[in-house]
Amino acid sequence: MGYSVYDLVGLFFIYSMLGWLLETAAAAVKRRKFVNRGFFNGPICTLYGSAAVLMTVFLGELKNSLFFLFLGCMILATLTEWFGGHILCRMGHGKWWDYSGKKWNMDGYICLEYSVVWGVLGVLSMKYLNELILGILHLIPIVPRRITLLVLIAIFLIDGIGSYAVLHHLTRTMPKILAMNDQIDAFTKRLGIRIYRSLEGRMEKAYPNVQQQTATVQKQEVFAQGCSFYKLILLFFIGAFLGDLVETVFCRITAGVWMSRSSVVWGPFSIVWGLAISLATWFLYNYRERSDGFLFFFGTFLGGAYEYLCSVFTELVFGQVFWDYSDIPFNLGGRINLLYCFFWGIAAVIWLKKLYPLVSGIIEKIPIKPGKIITWVLIVFMVCNVTVSALALVRYSEREYQVPADHAWQQFMDEHYDDQRMNRIYPNAASTGVQEEFT
């Protein structure tokens, strides 16, 4: 079944509200009083909505296999919870939930018990609830339904900005939002202060575990110190280049041929590897001193899930399959296989234990001003590179279905990125034979 953008938005809000009801009810039972458990001021828990949408988009092909569907839902939702916990911690300088008292937990962000619960909830959603929810939503005429969803999106964005401001007041200093407009009349200002204080009180009561810390701003003495934005960007480019190089050599050794392994049309860059290096560094930075066994297991687990999601994403967006492991034992839909998952684990150990300290030291030796200029030049280059590559792939797929070049960009792609050149850049790309569009 295909899902439109409005379907996914509807599922996001419904599951976010259901998650809020579940969390609030559980907190009320435990604490014997009503507590709003959402990060947002509204009745939503976006973690549930995000997990549900990700499952719907990426795990649809597993619905006929109960075991793999359960496993996929458990892994995907657990990763969502783990990422969400880290992001909120970075935003709010503390843990918004803590599973440290439960067995088989990882730094209190995730634990086996709730991962199993996620898996069960995911199976129920994929098997039954999605169809029921969408059936109810489709009873509403299309125009009112879309208007309602757009209004909800607007409210969601406004609520998010307000909640983010409140969170920063709890952990840092009072935002100066209310003092920025001197022309606001006294009544509006008093009302705004009351609303703000109400939000602030709600956040303090709802999240007693948020650790309040004083942010100490230190002047940066070296370029890209620690796990900073500039370092992650440069690591992306280094990982993208090295990943393309490794895969090219690997294909030469195993298949006996030289072939392009690039994800983009300009230069030898593997986006999958670049993102993997950057994201792994960001989320595993605090775990880099853990044992090799821990990093291998987590790298295997995280790398397999990441590669599976990348495979589904590229197929949905571009209608192309860029790799197929169907001939390799212990594969899942040809998207991942156990052997290459182990390679991800080995790569995590080698990267964090051996290569990262060396590469990080080299990056931090770059002078600050030239380093920032170089980084932003690379960002602009890659944005253009990805944009042109995406258009070239879209047109590549269109030519297969005999879509005429009616627009200037299509004619440009036909002239500069014809089938012969695209086959050379993406030798393993294969059409899915199905054109899908999220409308």
C-alpha positions in Angstrom: 0.0 0.0 0.0 1.3 3.4 -0.9 1.2 6.3 1.6 0.9 9.9 0.7 2.6 12.7 2.6 -0.7 13.6 4.2 -1.2 10.0 5.3 2.2 10.0 7.0 1.5 13.4 8.6 -1.8 12.0 9.9 -0.2 8.9 11.3 2.5 11.0 13.0 0.0 13.1 14.9 -2.3 10.2 15.8 0.5 8.1 17.1 2.1 11.1 18.9 -1.3 11.7 20.6 -1.7 8.0 21.5 1.8 8.0 22.8 1.1 11.0 24.9 -2.0 9.4 26.4 0.0 6.2 27.2 2.9 8.1 28.8 0.6 10.5 30.7 -1.6 7.6 32.0 1.4 5.7 33.1 2.9 8.7 34.9 -0.4 9.5 36.6 -0.7 5.9 37.9 2.9 6.0 39.2 2.8 9.5 40.7 -0.8 9.6 41.7 -1.5 12.8 39.9 -1.9 14.2 36.4 1.4 15.0 34.6 1.8 16.1 31.1 4.6 13.9 29.8 5.1 15.5 26.4 8.1 17.7 25.5 5.7 19.9 23.7 3.0 21.9 25.4 0.4 20.2 23.3 -0.8 16.6 23.9 1.8 14.8 21.8 4.9 12.7 22.3 6.8 13.0 19.0 9.0 10.0 19.8 6.0 7.7 19.2 4.9 9.5 16.1 8.4 9.5 14.6 8.9 5.8 15.3 5.5 4.9 13.8 6.2 6.9 10.6 9.7 5.4 10.2 8.2 1.9 10.6 5.5 2.6 8.1 7.9 3.9 5.5 10.8 1.5 5.9 9.4 -1.8 7.2 6.4 -2.3 4.9 8.0 -5.1 3.0 8.5 -7.1 6.3 4.7 -7.3 7.1 4.5 -10.9 5.8 7.2 -12.1 8.1 6.1 -11.7 11.8 9.6 -12.4 13.2 11.5 -10.0 11.0 8.7 -7.4 11.4 9.0 -7.7 15.2 12.8 -7.5 15.0 12.7 -4.5 12.6 10.2 -2.6 14.7 12.2 -3.3 17.9 15.5 -2.2 16.3 14.1 0.9 14.6 12.1 2.1 17.5 15.0 1.5 19.9 17.3 3.5 17.7 14.7 6.3 17.5 14.5 6.3 21.3 18.3 6.2 21.7 18.9 9.0 19.2 16.0 11.0 20.7 17.4 10.7 24.2 20.8 11.9 23.0 19.4 14.8 21.1 17.2 15.9 24.0 20.2 15.5 26.4 22.3 17.7 24.2 19.5 20.3 24.0 18.6 20.2 27.7 21.8 19.1 29.3 20.3 16.1 31.0 18.3 12.9 30.6 14.6 13.1 30.0 14.1 9.5 31.0 16.4 7.1 32.7 16.4 3.3 32.5 19.6 2.9 34.6 17.7 0.8 37.2 16.6 -1.8 34.6 18.6 -4.8 33.4 20.3 -4.7 30.0 20.2 -1.0 29.6 22.6 1.3 27.7 23.5 4.4 29.7 19.9 4.7 30.8 18.6 5.7 27.3 17.4 2.3 26.1 16.8 -1.1 27.7 15.9 -4.6 26.5 12.5 -4.6 28.3 11.2 -1.5 26.6 12.8 -2.6 23.3 10.6 -5.7 23.4 7.6 -3.5 24.1 8.5 -1.3 21.2 8.6 -4.4 19.0 5.1 -5.6 20.1 3.6 -2.1 19.6 5.2 -1.8 16.2 3.8 -5.2 15.0 0.3 -4.2 16.2 0.6 -0.9 14.4 1.9 -2.3 11.2 -0.6 -5.2 11.1 -3.8 -3.5 12.4 -3.7 0.1 13.6 -2.3 1.8 10.4 -5.1 0.4 8.3 -7.7 1.4 10.9 -6.4 4.9 11.5 -6.0 5.6 7.8 -9.5 4.2 7.1 -10.9 6.7 9.6 -8.9 9.6 8.3 -10.0 8.9 4.7 -13.7 9.2 5.8 -13.0 12.9 6.1 -13.3 14.8 2.8 -9.8 15.4 1.3 -9.8 19.2 1.4 -10.9 19.5 5.1 -8.5 16.7 6.0 -5.6 18.4 4.4 -6.4 21.8 5.9 -6.7 20.2 9.3 -3.3 18.6 8.9 -1.7 21.8 7.8 -3.2 23.7 10.8 -1.8 20.9 13.1 1.6 21.3 11.5 1.5 25.1 12.1 0.5 24.6 15.7 3.1 22.0 16.1 5.9 24.3 14.9 4.7 27.2 17.1 4.5 24.8 20.1 7.9 23.5 19.3 9.5 27.0 19.3 7.8 27.8 22.6 8.8 24.5 24.3 12.4 24.9 23.1 12.5 28.4 24.6 11.2 27.1 27.9 13.7 24.3 28.0 16.5 26.8 27.5 15.2 28.9 30.3 15.3 25.8 32.6 18.9 24.9 31.7 20.6 28.1 30.8 19.3 31.7 31.2 16.0 33.5 30.7 15.4 34.0 26.9 14.9 37.7 26.0 12.0 36.9 23.6 9.5 38.9 25.7 11.9 41.9 25.9 12.6 42.2 22.2 9.5 44.1 21.2 9.1 47.3 23.3 6.1 48.2 21.2 4.0 45.4 22.5 1.3 46.8 24.7 1.3 46.1 28.5 -1.6 43.8 28.4 -0.1 41.5 25.7 3.2 41.5 27.6 1.6 40.5 30.9 -0.4 37.8 29.1 2.8 36.5 27.4 4.6 36.4 30.7 1.8 34.4 32.3 1.7 31.9 29.5 5.5 31.6 29.5 5.5 31.0 33.3 2.8 28.4 32.9 4.8 26.6 30.3 7.9 26.8 32.5 6.0 25.3 35.5 4.6 22.5 33.4 8.1 21.6 32.1 9.6 21.5 35.6 6.8 19.2 36.9 6.8 16.9 33.9 10.5 16.3 33.8 12.1 16.2 37.3 15.0 14.2 35.8 16.2 17.0 33.6 19.5 17.9 35.1 20.0 21.7 35.3 23.5 22.7 34.5 25.2 26.0 34.0 26.6 26.3 30.6 30.2 27.6 30.6 31.1 29.2 27.3 34.7 28.8 26.6 36.6 30.5 23.8 37.6 28.0 21.2 41.3 27.7 21.2 41.7 25.2 18.3 39.7 24.6 15.1 36.9 21.9 15.4 37.7 21.0 19.0 35.9 18.0 20.4 32.9 16.6 18.5 32.0 20.0 17.0 30.0 20.9 13.8 33.1 21.6 11.8 34.8 18.4 12.7 31.7 16.3 11.9 31.4 17.9 8.4 35.1 17.3 7.7 34.7 13.7 8.9 31.8 13.3 6.6 34.0 14.2 3.6 36.9 12.1 4.8 34.6 9.1 5.4 32.9 9.5 2.1 36.2 9.5 0.2 37.7 6.6 2.2 34.5 4.6 1.9 34.5 5.0 -1.9 38.2 4.0 -2.0 37.7 0.9 0.2 34.7 -0.3 -1.7 36.4 0.2 -5.1 39.4 -1.8 -3.9 37.2 -4.5 -2.4 35.3 -4.9 -5.7 38.6 -5.2 -7.5 39.8 -7.9 -5.2 36.5 -9.9 -5.0 35.1 -9.3 -8.5 38.2 -8.7 -10.4 37.0 -5.4 -11.9 37.3 -1.7 -11.3 34.0 -0.1 -10.9 32.7 3.2 -9.6 31.3 3.1 -6.0 30.5 6.8 -5.8 27.1 8.1 -4.6 27.4 11.3 -6.5 28.2 12.4 -10.1 31.2 14.7 -9.1 34.1 13.0 -7.4 34.7 9.7 -5.5 32.4 10.1 -2.6 30.2 7.5 -0.9 27.4 9.4 0.9 26.5 6.2 2.8 30.0 5.9 4.3 30.3 9.6 4.9 27.1 9.8 6.9 28.0 6.6 8.7 31.3 8.0 9.9 29.8 11.3 10.9 26.8 9.9 12.7 28.8 7.1 14.4 31.3 9.7 15.7 28.5 12.0 16.9 26.6 9.3 18.8 29.5 7.1 19.9 31.9 9.9 20.9 31.1 9.4 24.6 31.6 5.6 24.2 34.9 5.7 22.4 36.8 4.4 25.5 34.5 1.4 25.9 35.8 -2.1 25.1 36.4 -3.4 21.6 33.6 -6.0 22.1 31.1 -3.3 23.0 32.0 -1.2 20.0 31.9 -4.2 17.7 28.5 -5.3 18.8 27.0 -1.9 18.7 28.7 -1.1 15.3 27.3 -4.4 13.9 23.8 -3.6 15.2 23.8 0.1 14.2 25.5 -0.4 10.9 23.1 -3.1 9.7 20.1 -1.0 10.6 21.6 2.1 8.9 22.4 0.2 5.7 18.9 -1.3 5.6 17.3 2.2 6.0 19.6 3.7 3.3 18.6 0.9 0.9 14.9 1.5 1.4 15.2 5.3 1.3 17.1 5.3 -2.1 14.6 2.9 -3.6 11.7 5.0 -2.5 13.2 8.3 -3.6 15.0 7.3 -6.8 13.3 4.1 -7.8 16.7 2.4 -8.0 18.4 -0.4 -6.1 22.0 0.4 -5.6 23.1 -2.9 -4.0 21.7 -6.3 -3.8 23.0 -9.0 -1.4 20.4 -11.7 -2.4 23.2 -14.1 -3.4 25.0 -13.8 0.0 23.8 -16.1 2.8 22.0 -14.7 5.8 20.6 -11.7 4.0 17.4 -9.7 4.6 15.6 -8.8 1.4 19.0 -8.4 -0.3 19.4 -5.1 1.6 21.8 -6.3 4.3 23.6 -9.5 5.2 25.2 -10.8 8.3 28.8 -10.8 6.9 28.7 -7.1 6.0 27.0 -6.3 9.3 30.1 -7.7 10.9 32.2 -5.5 8.7 30.3 -2.5 10.1 31.2 -3.7 13.6 34.9 -4.1 12.7 34.9 -0.7 11.1 33.5 0.9 14.2 36.3 -0.6 16.3 39.0 0.4 13.9 37.6 3.9 13.4 37.0 4.9 17.1 40.1 3.1 18.5 42.7 3.7 15.8 41.7 6.1 13.1 39.6 8.8 14.8 42.3 10.0 17.3 44.7 10.4 14.4 42.3 12.1 12.0 40.9 14.3 14.8 44.4 15.4 15.7 45.1 16.4 12.1 41.9 18.3 11.7 42.5 20.3 14.9 45.8 21.5 13.6 44.1 23.4 10.8 44.1 27.2 11.5 40.6 28.4 12.7 39.8 30.9 9.9 41.0 28.8 6.9 39.4 25.8 8.4 36.0 27.4 8.6 36.3 28.7 5.0 37.3 25.3 3.7 34.5 23.6 5.5 31.8 25.9 4.1 33.2 25.7 0.6 33.0 21.9 0.9 29.4 22.2 2.2 28.3 24.3 -0.8 30.1 21.9 -3.2 28.4 18.8 -1.7 25.0 20.5 -1.7 25.3 21.2 -5.4 26.8 17.8 -6.0 23.9 16.0 -4.3 21.3 18.2 -6.0 22.7 17.5 -9.5 23.1 13.8 -8.7 19.5 13.5 -7.5 18.2 15.3 -10.6 20.4 13.0 -12.8 19.0 9.9 -11.1 15.5 11.1 -11.4 15.9 11.7 -15.1 17.8 8.4 -15.5 14.7 6.7 -14.1 12.4 8.8 -16.3 14.2 7.8 -19.5 13.5 4.2 -18.7 9.8 4.9 -18.7 10.1 7.0 -21.9 9.2 10.3 -20.2 9.9 13.1 -22.7 12.3 15.9 -21.8 9.8 18.8 -21.7 11.8 21.0 -19.2 15.2 22.6 -19.4 16.6 20.6 -16.5 15.6 17.3 -18.2 17.2 18.4 -21.4 20.4 19.4 -19.5 20.5 16.0 -17.8 20.0 14.1 -21.1 22.8 16.0 -22.6 25.4 15.8 -19.8 24.3 12.7 -17.9 23.0 10.2 -20.5 22.5 6.5 -19.8 26.0 5.6 -20.8 27.6 8.0 -18.2 25.1 7.1 -15.5 25.8 3.4 -16.0 29.4 4.1 -15.6 28.9 6.1 -12.4 26.2 3.7 -11.0 27.1 0.3 -12.4 25.0 -1.6 -9.8 21.9 0.5 -10.0 18.8 -1.4 -11.0 15.3 0.0 -11.5 12.7 -1.4 -9.2 10.2 -1.5 -12.1 7.7 0.5 -10.0 7.2 4.3 -10.0 5.9 5.5 -6.7 5.2 9.0 -5.8 4.4 10.5 -2.3 1.6 12.9 -3.0 
